[in-house]
Amino acid sequence: MTEETRKQLIKVVGKKVEEARIALRQGREETRKRIEAMEKAKEITQDDRYGMQEDLDELVGEFNKRIEAMGSEKEAQIATV
């Protein structure tokens, strides 16, 4: 693989990582809206809502770290001659 090809592949990996982050954020926002709707419908309490949102934020944070680690690992693999 040429150096130019490696650089292009690394850019592609970066774009895929960003797309994954965007999809994760969109999923988080959809889930937040569902949680808020559940509270408005009196299916859950306000305390439950806050707890669920905290759990959601933790999960999203974990997955963001995984996405970043996978992207960095793949970029290192591509950059290795």
Buried (B, 14 or more C-beta within 10 A) or exposed (E): EEEEEBEEBBEEBEEBBEEBBEEBEEBBEEBBEEBBEBBEEEEBEEEEBEEBBEEBEEBBEEBBEEBEEBBEEBBEEBEEE
